[in-house]
């Protein structure tokens, strides 16, 4: 999870198991616009650096939850938010919220871009 947080733009990370002093130090360091990672997080990141995904499309895809991927597929197939809600048995507002989150995570700004993304990444066939 730490790697995903960093990919999303975090400049620091503290584990729940880290001491309160680490949290105070992290806030002070980050307020000076410097990165902060506890020794344990640094160790975890270094140990996992070879296993991290390097393909940007794969990294973006991994950021989506299973439900978001399901909704992305339905939207890319041309379904409206209302139709998606009906198919999945959720509220239209919930469907809209998922769409908004998907677009933010994938850094796309329209449903057309979302469809293009889905086609390029073989989520749907053209």
C-alpha positions in Angstrom: 0.0 0.0 0.0 2.9 2.4 0.7 4.0 2.2 -2.9 0.4 3.0 -4.1 0.3 6.0 -1.7 3.6 7.2 -3.1 2.4 6.8 -6.7 -0.6 8.9 -5.8 1.7 11.7 -4.7 2.3 11.3 -1.0 5.5 12.9 0.3 5.5 11.0 3.6 4.3 7.8 5.3 4.0 6.7 8.9 2.8 3.3 10.0 0.3 3.0 12.8 2.9 0.9 14.7 5.4 3.8 14.5 5.9 6.0 17.6 4.0 9.2 18.3 7.4 11.0 18.0 7.6 9.8 14.4 4.2 11.3 13.7 5.2 14.7 15.2 8.6 14.6 13.3 6.7 13.7 10.1 4.4 16.7 10.4 7.3 19.0 11.1 9.4 17.7 8.2 6.5 17.7 5.7 5.6 21.3 6.8 9.1 22.3 5.5 8.2 20.7 2.2 10.6 17.8 2.7 9.7 14.1 2.4 9.4 11.9 5.5 9.5 8.1 5.7 10.2 6.1 8.9 13.0 3.6 8.7 10.5 0.7 8.5 8.7 2.2 5.5 12.0 2.9 3.8 13.0 -0.7 4.3 9.6 -2.0 3.0 9.9 0.3 -0.1 13.4 -0.8 -0.9 12.6 -4.5 -0.4 9.7 -4.2 -2.8 11.2 -2.0 -5.5 11.9 -4.9 -7.9 8.3 -6.1 -7.7 6.6 -2.8 -8.4 4.6 -2.4 -11.5 6.5 -0.2 -14.1 3.8 0.0 -16.8 1.8 3.2 -16.1 -1.4 1.7 -17.6 -1.1 -1.3 -15.3 -0.4 1.0 -12.3 -3.5 3.0 -13.1 -5.6 -0.1 -13.6 -4.5 -1.4 -10.2 -5.7 1.7 -8.5 -9.3 0.8 -9.4 -11.4 -1.3 -7.1 -13.2 -4.3 -8.5 -16.5 -2.4 -8.5 -14.8 0.6 -10.3 -13.5 -1.8 -13.0 -17.0 -3.3 -13.3 -18.5 0.2 -13.7 -15.7 1.3 -16.1 -16.6 -1.7 -18.3 -20.3 -0.9 -18.3 -19.7 2.8 -19.0 -17.3 2.0 -21.8 -19.9 -0.3 -23.3 -22.2 2.8 -23.6 -24.3 2.4 -20.5 -25.6 5.5 -18.8 -25.1 6.1 -15.0 -28.8 5.2 -14.6 -28.4 2.0 -16.5 -25.2 1.1 -14.6 -27.1 1.7 -11.3 -30.0 -0.5 -12.4 -27.7 -3.4 -13.6 -25.7 -3.3 -10.4 -28.6 -2.6 -8.0 -27.1 0.6 -6.7 -28.3 4.2 -6.5 -27.7 6.4 -9.6 -25.9 8.8 -7.3 -23.6 6.0 -6.2 -22.9 5.1 -9.9 -22.1 8.8 -10.5 -19.7 8.9 -7.6 -17.9 5.8 -8.8 -17.6 7.3 -12.3 -16.2 10.5 -10.8 -13.7 8.5 -8.8 -12.7 6.4 -11.8 -12.1 9.5 -13.9 -10.0 11.1 -11.2 -7.9 8.0 -10.6 -7.3 7.5 -14.4 -6.8 11.3 -14.9 -9.5 11.5 -17.7 -11.9 14.3 -18.0 -14.8 13.0 -20.1 -16.7 9.8 -20.7 -15.2 9.8 -24.2 -11.7 9.7 -22.7 -12.9 7.0 -20.4 -14.1 4.9 -23.3 -10.8 5.5 -25.2 -8.9 4.4 -22.1 -11.0 1.2 -21.8 -10.5 0.3 -25.5 -6.7 1.0 -25.4 -6.4 -1.1 -22.3 -8.5 -3.9 -23.7 -11.2 -3.6 -21.1 -13.8 -3.5 -23.9 -13.5 -4.4 -27.6 -14.1 -1.6 -30.2 
